[in-house]
Amino acid sequence: MKQKFIIGIDQSTQGTKAILFDENGNLLHRTDRSHAQLIDERGWVEHDPEEIYRNTLLVVEELLGKSGVDREAVACVGVSNQRETAMAWNRNTGKPVYNAIVWQCARGEEICRRIAVGAVRQKDNLSAAEDVRQRTGLKLSPYFSAAKLAWIMEHVEGAAGLAARGELCCGTMDSYLVYRLTKGKEFRTDYSNASRTQLFHIRDLKWDETLCGIFGIPIACLPEVTDSDGYFGMTDFEGILPAEVPIHGVMGDSHGALFGQGCLTRGMMKTTYGTGSSIMMNIGEQPIFSDLGIVTSLAWKTGGRVQYVLEGNINYTGAVITWMKDQVGLLKHAAESEELAEMGNPADRTYLVPAFSGLGAPYWRSDVSAAFVGMSRTTGRAEMVKAGLCSIAYQIADIVALMKEAAGIGEVELRVDGGPTKNSFLMQFQSDILDSRIRVPGVEELSGLGAAYAAGLGAGIYDESLFGRLPSIQYAPAMNPVERNEKLKGWKAAVEMVLKP
């Protein structure tokens, strides 16, 4: 019998990867290409969707060429994507009406502020912001897709007219890629991505007319919502494959990582260390709504059933390392951060609060700025780098503590993925400050792996026995509790200084 292969596409904030898996779930090869980060003086962040689509085709061609596998043996495709990044395109031509507005971009802040002063359900005396939260599990914020799409409707010439005529597609990057890869035949998204738009009712499991009315997005502009391991259409990557194969799995990148980590039961947690970070806890088949600054989303719908997650999102984690390297010149290369942090003076009390475009969960303040706090005359390069790395761990610790409280769960193990998990200083400090065991899998590409696994399961190539096979490195906490408490107290004080008006 001919061997079967699965291609995972991971379309992330920094670039696009193509990853090849065999029929046993083993990762065989990967290729990737970065794309331009379009950032202006206002801090608005965009991507060129056409560049991303071209790169998707290029990485698949390179993957198949370099791996040398029989192209006829490719059985299906899975796609993971940067989630809240939103865009709109002409339904007839497939051409974007504007660049993709990246999840980091807060340009929808004024739209959210305007919505927040309204009242939608007067009989319940319920504010618009609380109505949005009860329907979506998400705090009204420009972080999510709805405000970005509303901005396009209000500011991009011709967008509203196309929408009124039913000729505009509004979606996240997965729906755009599915649309382009299927030559416009399929306009679909999955439950994980839909739940992050702030337009989807997570208990009714459908696009919500009230939400769409609040943001001014016609439901007709939104994609069909499909099971995360469902059928999304056929593609040959514009002739790269000799015949079309099914796209049989789509997940937002953080959900894909949760799935790939095997966090399939209640209480299991993962953190993705990317440009930002998504901390997720699987809470099972019933949603939990919290007032603690964390949000509730759908994990996925697979095998015909949904699962929910608690999630906290942080804008700047891995991007802190990039900032220290590219903007400040503290690092020659990212890997240098580990050695420098180890050299830092243990007595130094410098904290970095990396609010470069505001603070995400649990603070949700887009109006604050970043700062080094607590520097002394002896604070130098090593101490500043150490503070930068530790800021990543502190932000994640904030979220994990709130999730444990909201879900009523005590001890947890945190499964982690992403480039910064190679940094042993960061991983040990994360374990120490959480007082929890950290598990780092031997495979980096967990988002694409999760989507590929979903595709393989949906296509009947895999079964759930493939979970748990990944080798891993583990870190155990070794910090004195008194020291841990002192460090956390200092971090909270630093954050409070930044939050002050």
C-alpha positions in Angstrom: 0.0 0.0 0.0 1.3 3.4 -0.9 2.5 5.6 2.0 0.4 8.7 2.7 1.6 12.1 3.7 -0.2 15.2 5.2 0.8 18.8 4.7 0.3 21.2 7.5 0.3 25.0 6.7 1.0 27.2 9.6 0.3 30.8 8.6 1.6 32.8 11.6 2.3 36.5 12.4 5.9 36.4 11.3 5.7 34.0 8.3 4.2 31.0 6.7 5.4 27.4 7.2 4.7 24.2 5.3 5.3 21.0 7.3 5.2 17.4 6.1 4.0 14.6 8.2 3.8 10.9 7.4 0.9 8.5 8.1 2.3 7.8 11.6 2.3 11.5 12.6 6.0 12.0 12.3 7.3 15.3 11.2 9.6 14.8 8.2 10.4 18.2 6.8 9.5 21.9 7.0 10.0 25.1 5.0 9.2 28.6 5.8 9.1 32.2 4.5 8.7 35.4 6.4 6.5 38.3 5.2 6.8 42.1 5.7 5.5 43.6 8.9 3.8 46.9 7.8 4.0 49.1 10.9 3.4 52.9 10.9 4.1 55.7 13.3 0.7 55.2 14.9 1.5 51.6 15.8 -0.9 50.2 13.2 0.2 46.8 12.1 -0.7 45.2 8.7 0.2 42.3 6.4 -0.1 42.0 2.7 -2.5 39.1 2.1 -1.3 38.6 -1.5 2.3 38.2 -0.2 1.1 35.7 2.3 -0.8 33.7 -0.3 2.2 33.7 -2.6 4.4 32.5 0.2 2.0 29.7 1.0 2.4 28.3 -2.5 6.2 28.8 -2.4 6.7 27.0 0.9 4.6 24.0 -0.3 6.6 23.8 -3.5 9.9 24.0 -1.6 8.6 21.4 0.9 7.8 18.9 -1.7 10.9 19.6 -3.8 13.3 19.4 -0.9 11.7 16.4 0.8 11.5 14.5 -2.5 8.3 12.7 -1.6 5.9 11.4 -4.2 3.4 14.2 -4.7 0.7 11.8 -5.6 1.0 10.4 -2.0 -0.1 13.6 -0.4 -3.5 12.7 1.1 -4.8 15.9 2.7 -4.0 19.3 4.1 -4.4 21.1 7.5 -4.2 24.8 8.1 -3.5 26.8 11.2 -3.4 30.6 11.2 -2.8 33.8 13.1 -6.3 34.2 14.6 -7.8 37.6 15.2 -6.0 39.1 12.2 -8.9 40.2 9.9 -9.3 41.2 6.3 -11.9 41.6 3.6 -11.8 40.8 -0.1 -13.9 40.9 -3.2 -16.0 37.8 -3.4 -15.8 37.8 -7.2 -12.2 38.5 -7.8 -10.6 37.3 -4.5 -8.7 40.5 -4.3 -8.3 42.1 -0.9 -9.9 45.5 -0.5 -7.3 46.4 2.1 -4.3 44.8 3.9 -4.9 42.3 6.6 -5.2 44.1 10.0 -3.0 42.2 12.4 -4.3 41.1 15.8 -1.7 43.4 17.5 -3.3 46.5 15.9 -5.5 48.5 18.2 -7.0 50.9 15.5 -10.5 49.7 16.4 -10.2 51.2 19.9 -12.5 54.2 19.0 -15.1 51.9 17.5 -15.1 49.8 20.7 -15.3 52.9 22.9 -18.3 54.1 20.8 -20.0 50.7 21.2 -19.4 50.6 24.9 -21.5 53.7 25.6 -24.6 52.1 24.1 -27.2 49.7 25.6 -28.5 46.9 23.5 -30.9 45.1 25.8 -32.6 47.9 27.6 -35.1 45.7 29.3 -32.2 43.9 31.1 -30.3 47.2 31.7 -27.4 45.4 30.0 -24.5 47.4 28.6 -23.4 46.7 25.0 -20.0 45.7 26.3 -21.5 43.2 28.7 -23.9 41.9 26.1 -20.9 41.3 23.8 -19.1 39.4 26.6 -22.1 37.2 27.4 -22.6 36.2 23.8 -18.9 35.7 22.9 -17.1 35.1 26.1 -14.7 37.9 25.1 -14.2 41.3 26.5 -15.1 44.1 24.1 -11.7 45.0 22.7 -10.0 46.1 19.5 -7.8 43.0 19.9 -10.5 40.8 18.3 -11.6 40.7 14.6 -14.9 42.5 14.8 -13.6 46.0 15.5 -11.0 45.6 12.7 -13.6 44.5 10.2 -15.8 47.4 11.4 -12.9 49.8 10.7 -12.6 48.4 7.2 -16.3 49.0 6.6 -16.1 52.5 7.8 -12.8 53.7 6.3 -12.0 51.7 3.2 -13.6 53.1 0.1 -16.0 50.8 -1.6 -16.1 48.2 1.2 -19.5 49.0 2.5 -20.9 49.1 -1.0 -19.5 45.6 -1.8 -21.0 44.3 1.5 -24.4 45.8 0.7 -24.4 44.0 -2.7 -23.3 40.7 -1.1 -19.9 40.9 -2.9 -17.6 41.2 0.1 -16.0 38.4 2.1 -15.0 39.2 5.7 -12.9 36.8 7.6 -9.7 35.7 9.3 -6.6 34.4 7.5 -7.8 30.8 7.4 -10.9 31.7 5.5 -8.9 33.7 3.0 -6.4 30.9 2.4 -9.2 28.4 2.0 -11.0 30.7 -0.4 -7.8 31.2 -2.5 -6.6 27.6 -2.3 -10.0 26.3 -3.5 -10.2 28.9 -6.3 -13.0 30.7 -4.7 -15.3 27.6 -4.4 -15.2 27.5 -0.6 -15.6 30.3 1.9 -15.3 28.6 5.3 -13.8 29.0 8.8 -13.7 26.7 11.7 -15.3 27.0 15.2 -12.0 28.0 16.9 -11.4 30.9 14.6 -15.1 31.9 14.5 -15.1 32.1 18.3 -12.3 34.7 18.3 -14.0 37.2 15.9 -16.4 38.6 18.5 -19.2 38.0 16.1 -20.0 34.3 17.1 -22.3 33.2 19.8 -20.3 30.5 21.6 -23.3 28.8 23.2 -25.7 29.0 20.3 -22.7 28.1 18.0 -23.6 30.4 15.2 -23.0 33.9 13.8 -25.0 36.3 16.0 -27.3 38.9 14.4 -27.1 41.2 17.3 -23.3 41.2 17.4 -23.1 41.7 13.6 -25.5 44.6 14.0 -23.4 46.2 16.8 -20.3 46.1 14.6 -22.0 46.8 11.3 -20.9 43.5 9.6 -23.6 41.8 7.5 -23.9 38.1 8.3 -23.9 37.4 4.6 -20.2 38.6 4.5 -19.1 35.9 6.9 -17.9 32.4 6.1 -19.6 29.1 6.7 -18.5 27.6 10.1 -17.2 24.1 9.7 -16.0 21.5 12.2 -12.3 21.9 12.9 -11.6 18.4 11.5 -14.2 18.8 8.8 -14.1 19.2 5.0 -13.0 22.6 3.8 -12.7 22.0 0.0 -10.2 20.7 -2.5 -6.9 22.2 -3.5 -3.9 21.3 -5.7 -2.0 24.5 -4.7 -2.4 25.9 -8.2 -0.9 22.8 -9.9 1.9 22.0 -7.4 0.1 18.7 -6.7 -0.9 16.5 -9.6 -4.4 16.2 -8.3 -6.6 18.0 -5.8 -6.6 16.8 -2.2 -9.0 17.8 0.6 -8.3 20.5 3.1 -9.6 18.5 6.1 -8.6 20.5 9.2 -8.5 24.1 10.2 -7.7 25.6 13.6 -6.5 28.9 14.9 -2.8 28.7 15.8 -3.2 28.6 19.5 -6.0 26.0 19.3 -3.8 23.9 17.0 -1.0 24.0 19.5 -3.4 23.0 22.3 -4.7 20.1 20.1 -1.2 19.1 19.1 0.0 19.1 22.7 -2.7 16.5 23.4 -4.6 18.8 25.8 -7.8 17.0 25.1 -9.3 16.8 28.6 -10.4 19.3 31.3 -7.6 21.0 33.2 -4.9 20.5 30.7 -3.0 23.7 29.8 -0.6 25.0 27.2 1.2 28.2 26.4 2.4 29.2 22.9 5.4 31.5 23.0 5.2 33.3 19.7 5.2 37.0 18.9 2.7 37.2 21.7 1.4 34.4 23.8 -1.8 32.5 24.2 -2.3 30.7 27.4 -5.1 28.1 27.2 -6.8 25.8 29.6 -9.2 23.1 28.4 -12.4 23.4 30.5 -14.4 20.6 28.8 -17.8 20.7 27.1 -19.4 23.5 29.2 -18.2 27.2 29.1 -17.0 29.0 32.3 -17.4 32.8 32.3 -15.0 34.7 34.5 -14.8 38.3 35.7 -11.1 37.9 36.3 -9.8 39.4 33.0 -9.5 36.1 31.1 -11.9 35.1 28.3 -13.8 32.1 27.2 -13.6 30.6 23.7 -14.3 27.4 21.8 -11.3 25.1 21.7 -12.6 23.3 18.6 -15.4 21.2 17.3 -14.0 17.7 16.5 -15.7 14.4 16.3 -19.0 16.3 16.2 -18.6 17.8 19.7 -17.3 21.1 21.0 -14.9 21.8 23.8 -14.3 25.2 25.5 -11.2 26.9 26.8 -10.2 29.7 29.2 -7.7 31.9 27.5 -5.5 34.8 28.2 -3.7 36.7 25.5 -0.5 38.6 25.8 0.6 41.0 23.1 4.4 40.9 23.6 6.3 37.8 24.7 8.6 36.5 21.9 8.4 40.0 20.4 10.2 41.3 23.5 13.3 39.4 22.4 12.9 40.8 18.9 12.6 44.3 20.3 15.7 43.9 22.4 17.6 42.7 19.4 16.3 44.9 16.6 15.2 48.2 18.2 17.5 48.5 21.2 20.6 46.6 20.1 20.9 44.7 23.4 21.3 41.4 21.5 23.2 40.4 18.4 21.0 37.4 18.0 18.0 36.0 19.9 20.0 33.0 21.3 22.4 35.4 23.1 19.6 36.3 25.5 20.0 33.1 27.5 23.7 33.6 28.2 23.2 37.3 29.1 20.3 36.6 31.4 22.4 34.1 33.3 25.1 36.7 33.7 22.7 39.3 35.2 23.2 40.4 38.8 20.7 38.3 41.0 20.3 41.3 43.3 19.1 43.6 40.5 15.4 44.5 40.8 14.8 45.8 37.2 11.4 44.9 35.6 10.3 45.4 32.1 6.6 45.9 31.5 6.3 45.4 27.7 3.2 47.4 27.0 4.4 48.5 23.6 0.8 48.4 22.3 -1.0 48.3 25.6 -1.4 45.4 27.9 -3.6 42.4 27.1 -5.2 40.0 29.6 -5.9 40.4 32.4 -5.5 44.1 32.3 -7.0 45.0 28.9 -5.5 48.5 28.8 -4.6 49.6 25.3 -3.8 53.1 26.5 -0.6 52.4 28.4 3.0 52.4 27.4 6.0 50.1 28.1 8.6 50.9 30.7 11.7 49.6 32.5 11.0 50.0 36.3 13.3 49.8 39.2 16.6 50.4 37.4 19.7 51.3 39.5 23.0 52.8 38.6 24.5 49.3 38.3 21.8 48.0 35.9 23.4 47.1 32.7 22.9 45.2 29.5 22.7 41.8 31.1 20.2 43.0 33.7 18.0 44.6 31.1 18.0 41.4 29.0 17.2 39.4 32.0 14.3 41.7 32.8 13.0 41.3 29.3 13.0 37.5 29.5 11.5 37.5 32.9 8.7 39.8 31.7 7.5 37.0 29.5 7.3 34.6 32.4 5.6 37.1 34.7 2.9 37.9 32.2 2.1 34.2 31.7 2.1 33.5 35.5 -0.5 36.2 35.9 -2.8 34.4 33.5 -2.2 30.9 34.8 -3.0 31.9 38.4 -6.4 33.4 37.3 -7.3 30.4 35.2 -6.7 28.0 38.2 -8.9 30.2 40.3 -11.7 30.5 37.7 -11.8 26.8 36.9 -11.3 25.6 40.5 -8.2 23.7 39.6 -5.2 23.4 41.8 -1.9 22.0 40.5 -1.3 22.1 36.8 1.4 21.1 34.3 2.1 23.7 31.6 2.8 22.3 28.1 4.6 24.9 26.1 5.7 25.5 22.5 7.3 28.1 20.3 10.8 29.4 19.5 11.5 31.0 23.0 11.0 27.6 24.6 14.6 26.8 23.5 15.8 29.3 26.0 16.5 27.2 29.2 16.9 30.3 31.4 13.3 31.4 30.4 11.9 27.9 30.8 13.5 27.4 34.3 12.4 30.8 35.4 8.9 30.1 34.1 8.7 26.9 36.1 10.1 28.7 39.2 7.7 31.6 39.1 4.7 29.3 38.4 5.8 26.7 40.9 4.7 24.2 38.3 6.3 21.6 36.0 6.9 22.7 32.4 6.9 20.3 29.5 8.6 21.3 26.3 8.0 18.9 23.4 10.7 17.9 21.0 8.8 19.4 18.1 8.5 23.1 17.7 5.8 23.4 15.1 2.8 22.6 17.4 0.3 24.9 15.6 0.8 23.3 12.2 1.1 19.9 13.8 -2.3 20.3 15.5 -4.0 21.3 12.3 -2.3 18.4 10.4 -3.4 16.0 13.2 -6.9 17.3 12.9 -6.8 16.8 9.1 -5.5 13.3 9.5 -8.1 12.4 12.0 -10.9 13.9 9.9 -9.6 12.0 6.8 -9.4 8.8 8.7 -5.6 8.5 8.4 -4.9 9.0 12.1 -6.5 7.9 15.3 -6.0 9.4 18.8 -3.3 6.9 19.7 -0.8 9.4 18.0 -1.2 11.8 20.9 1.4 11.6 23.6 4.1 10.2 21.4 6.2 13.4 21.3 9.4 13.3 23.3 9.8 16.2 25.7 12.1 18.1 28.0 10.8 18.8 31.5 11.6 21.6 34.0 10.7 21.5 37.7 10.5 24.4 40.1 13.6 25.0 42.2 13.0 28.6 43.6 12.6 29.3 47.3 8.9 30.3 48.0 10.0 33.5 49.8 12.1 34.6 46.7 9.2 33.7 44.4 6.7 35.8 46.4 9.2 38.8 46.5 9.7 38.6 42.7 5.9 38.5 42.1 5.3 41.4 44.4 7.9 43.4 42.6 6.3 42.6 39.2 2.8 43.6 40.4 4.2 46.9 41.7 5.9 47.6 38.3 2.7 46.9 36.4 0.7 49.2 38.8 3.2 52.0 38.0 2.5 51.6 34.3 -1.3 51.4 34.7 -1.5 54.6 36.7 -3.1 57.5 34.7 
